[in-house]
């Protein structure tokens, strides 16, 4: 079961934040274009960074804590998922805080109200 540690952590993050979409109706998944605009630059930068770090020998991933499925460049599938799951959870949390507190977070007034 140790090999599922990283994957279990990612699933746990999604399970904990999923109610924010459903209960608070923050509409993060409904506004998928906006979500992609937030994810794509972060994803590209961090995957490139990790690939560089792996190639340079700066870090490695435990085969006992991952499912040990490696993508091109030696990056574990869980690491790629991490760069998608954690930002999605962060956006869900931000939107939930905005919804509950009424904070506009710098959005234009017409967009914050809608």
N, C-alpha and C positions, 0 to 999 in steps of 0.2 A: 504493500500500500504506500510505501514511502515515495514511489515514483509518481504518485498522483498529488503530491504536496503542492506544487506550484499551480497545477490545474485547479485543485480544490480551493486555493486562495482566490483565484480569479472568479470561479463560480460563486464563491461566498460574497465577493464584492457585488456581483450582479444581483444576487438574491437579496442582499440588504438594500440596494438602491432601487430595485424594480417597483416596490410599492410607491415610490415617489412619483413615478409616471402614472400609475393606476389611481392611487388614492388622491393625490394632489392635482392630477391632470396637468402636469407641467409641459406636456406636448413636445418633449425632446425628440422622440422617435417620429412624431408626426411632421416635424420640421427637419426632415432628413438632409435637405440640401445645406442648411445652416450647420447641422452637425458635421457633415462631411467637410465643410469649409474649416471647421475647427480641428478636425482629426487629421486631414491629409498633410498639412505642413509639419505638424508634430510627429506624425508617423514616419514621414520621409527622413526628417532630421535624426530621429532617435534610432531608426533601423540602420541608417548609414553609420552613425556613431558606434553602434554595437558591432556592426560588421568590421569596422576599422579596429576596434578594441580586440575582437577575436583574432583577426589576422595578425595584429601586432603582438599577440600573446599577453595582453594586459589583463584579460579575464577569461574564465571558462565557466561552464555550467555543469553541475553535478548530474551524472547519469542516474544516480540513485534517487534524486528528488524531482526528476522530470521523466516524461515518457520516453525520452531519448530519441525523439524524432527530430532530425536536424534538416533544416532547409538549406538551400544553397548559401555558401559562406560559413556554414557551421552554426547558424543561429537556431536555437531550439524553438519549436513551434509555440511553446508557452511564452517565450519572450516576445514574439510577434503579437500574440494575443494580448499580452500585458499592455503593449502600446496602443491597443484599441480599447480594451476593457476599462482601464483606469481612467483615461480621459472621459469616456462616456459616463462613468460613475461620477466624476468630478462635475461634468456639465449638468447631470441630473441633480446633483446636490446644490449647485449654484442656482439653478432654476427653481428648485424647491424653496430655497432661502428667499429668493425674489418673490415668489408667490405668497409665502407666509408673511413676510415683513412688509411687502409693498415697495421694496427697494428697486429702483429702476436700473441700477448697475451701469449707468451711463448710456442706456439705450435712448434713442430719440423719444420724446414724449408720446407721440402717436403710436409708436411700436410698443412702448412699455405698457400703455393702457390696453392695447389689443391683445 
